[in-house]
Amino acid sequence: MRLDDYVTLGRSGLRVSPLCLGTMTFGEDWGWGSTVEDTKRILDAYIDAGGNFIDTANIYTKGHSEKIIGDHVCADPRKRERAVIATKFFGGMRTGDPNCGGAGRKAMMNACEHSLRRLRTDYIDLYWMHCWDPHTPIDETMRALDDLVRAGKVRHIGFSDVPAWKAVQAQYEAIFRAWTPSVALQIEYSLLERTVEGDLTPMAREMGMGVTPWSPLRGGVLSGKYDRKSAAADAKRGEWVAKNFNEKTFDLVDLLKGIAAGKRIDGQSATAAHVALAWLRQKPGVTSIIIGATSLGQLSANIGSLALELTAEEMKRLDEATAPALPFPHEFVKRAMQNQQAGTSVNGQRFEPWGLAPKEGEGY
């Protein structure tokens, strides 16, 4: 696969690259991140390689991320027409103002106008609700989003970091009222965050939303650059290390490196990061993975993962090594199906007895 092997986003005709360029690190306004000149080089390299999907948010680097994209991409009509620009509302940009953030109509309309100004564009291709707002009725949010679409300021809408039940409620509000539905779902998803497979990714597939995972390498944990010794010595990130590194994690990284050892990309040895990204790209429902890059080297390495295809056996090994504990009733349903369909095959899946079935006549 290549960066210009475009795929449609969810139930829409919007064509996007299989890797989306995340821009949370564009600008140094948070005390870290990439310089403006570095971000311009990253944007140019991504676009020159065929990429067209750029993701930002109103709050990223205090709005500077949007401005960089506006100045370098949207200010050029040819670049703007080709690019799929996605940004988000929800985050507040001022303290002391209860209506500067959230998913209410007033906050959303205001956020949209400011994003359009910073991005130097008349429209946003994909407008994400950055997070679920429990203080705003979802029908208010969906109606306001539909108004933005009808006004021509937004082309498509998506949900980010929203519970599955709320996303379904929002989608059916849109369907029943003939409002604009969501075409995408942005969630954290990686080999180290697979609980989304319980409800969120199946929901997205049923509801016509393309999944765009963020943090596919868990902040670099799956990149392979950390080992037991270096992680233990990284005292300045003690809390982060304690949260993300344990023996199970290092065993997984060893497995990734083992799979990578037998593969080459453009004449170079594959890496743990390549394998982790390839695994995620091959998961059901995943449309476009959001990759971050603070250097051209990182961008090139991430794009290189598109050349890698894992075998069914390799996917199985990684799946089994990271199988998540899903909430009730997932395990119950699985066992009930094994009992109900014991000795049969349905849709290619063979069901065997799970040993706890009630005896005949005892009920369930």
PEKABEL-V875536 format. One record per backbone hydrogen bond with DSSP energy under -0.5 kcal/mol. CO is the residue of the C=O (numbers start at 1). NH is the residue of the N-H. If there is no record, write none. Layout:
co = (CO | CO)
nh = (NH | NH)
//
This chain:
co = (2 | 4 | 7 | 8 | 10 | 13 | 14 | 16 | 18 | 20 | 20 | 21 | 22 | 23 | 25 | 25 | 28 | 32 | 34 | 35 | 36 | 37 | 38 | 39 | 40 | 41 | 42 | 43 | 44 | 45 | 46 | 47 | 52 | 52 | 53 | 54 | 55 | 57 | 59 | 60 | 60 | 61 | 63 | 64 | 65 | 66 | 67 | 68 | 69 | 69 | 70 | 73 | 75 | 76 | 77 | 78 | 79 | 83 | 84 | 84 | 85 | 85 | 86 | 87 | 88 | 89 | 90 | 94 | 96 | 97 | 104 | 105 | 106 | 107 | 108 | 109 | 110 | 111 | 112 | 113 | 114 | 115 | 116 | 116 | 117 | 124 | 125 | 126 | 126 | 127 | 128 | 128 | 129 | 132 | 133 | 137 | 137 | 138 | 139 | 140 | 141 | 142 | 143 | 144 | 145 | 146 | 147 | 148 | 148 | 149 | 153 | 156 | 157 | 157 | 158 | 159 | 161 | 163 | 164 | 165 | 166 | 167 | 168 | 169 | 170 | 171 | 172 | 173 | 174 | 174 | 175 | 181 | 183 | 184 | 185 | 185 | 186 | 187 | 190 | 193 | 194 | 195 | 195 | 196 | 199 | 200 | 201 | 202 | 203 | 204 | 204 | 205 | 208 | 208 | 210 | 211 | 211 | 211 | 212 | 213 | 214 | 215 | 217 | 218 | 220 | 221 | 223 | 227 | 228 | 229 | 230 | 231 | 233 | 234 | 235 | 237 | 238 | 239 | 240 | 241 | 244 | 246 | 247 | 248 | 249 | 250 | 251 | 252 | 253 | 254 | 255 | 256 | 257 | 258 | 259 | 260 | 260 | 263 | 265 | 268 | 271 | 272 | 273 | 274 | 275 | 276 | 277 | 278 | 280 | 283 | 285 | 289 | 289 | 290 | 291 | 295 | 296 | 297 | 298 | 299 | 300 | 301 | 302 | 303 | 304 | 305 | 311 | 312 | 313 | 314 | 315 | 316 | 317 | 318 | 319 | 320 | 324 | 327 | 329 | 330 | 331 | 332 | 333 | 334 | 335 | 336 | 337 | 339 | 341 | 344 | 346 | 348 | 349 | 351 | 359)
nh = (5 | 6 | 16 | 10 | 12 | 15 | 9 | 7 | 289 | 22 | 291 | 55 | 293 | 26 | 27 | 34 | 31 | 30 | 27 | 39 | 40 | 41 | 42 | 43 | 44 | 45 | 46 | 47 | 48 | 49 | 51 | 50 | 54 | 84 | 21 | 86 | 23 | 60 | 62 | 63 | 65 | 64 | 67 | 68 | 69 | 70 | 71 | 72 | 73 | 74 | 75 | 76 | 77 | 80 | 81 | 82 | 83 | 85 | 54 | 86 | 125 | 126 | 56 | 128 | 58 | 130 | 102 | 97 | 98 | 100 | 108 | 109 | 110 | 111 | 112 | 113 | 114 | 115 | 116 | 117 | 118 | 119 | 120 | 121 | 120 | 155 | 156 | 87 | 128 | 158 | 89 | 130 | 160 | 134 | 136 | 140 | 141 | 142 | 143 | 144 | 145 | 146 | 147 | 148 | 149 | 150 | 151 | 153 | 154 | 152 | 124 | 127 | 183 | 184 | 129 | 186 | 132 | 167 | 168 | 169 | 170 | 171 | 172 | 173 | 174 | 175 | 176 | 177 | 178 | 179 | 178 | 157 | 210 | 159 | 187 | 212 | 161 | 214 | 193 | 190 | 197 | 198 | 199 | 201 | 203 | 204 | 205 | 206 | 207 | 208 | 209 | 208 | 11 | 210 | 185 | 213 | 287 | 288 | 187 | 290 | 189 | 218 | 222 | 221 | 223 | 224 | 273 | 231 | 232 | 233 | 234 | 234 | 235 | 237 | 238 | 241 | 242 | 243 | 244 | 245 | 246 | 250 | 251 | 252 | 253 | 254 | 255 | 256 | 257 | 258 | 259 | 260 | 261 | 262 | 262 | 263 | 270 | 270 | 268 | 265 | 275 | 276 | 277 | 278 | 279 | 280 | 281 | 282 | 283 | 286 | 211 | 20 | 291 | 216 | 22 | 299 | 300 | 301 | 302 | 303 | 304 | 305 | 305 | 306 | 307 | 308 | 315 | 316 | 317 | 318 | 319 | 320 | 321 | 322 | 322 | 323 | 326 | 330 | 333 | 334 | 335 | 336 | 337 | 338 | 339 | 340 | 341 | 342 | 344 | 351 | 349 | 350 | 346 | 343 | 362)
//
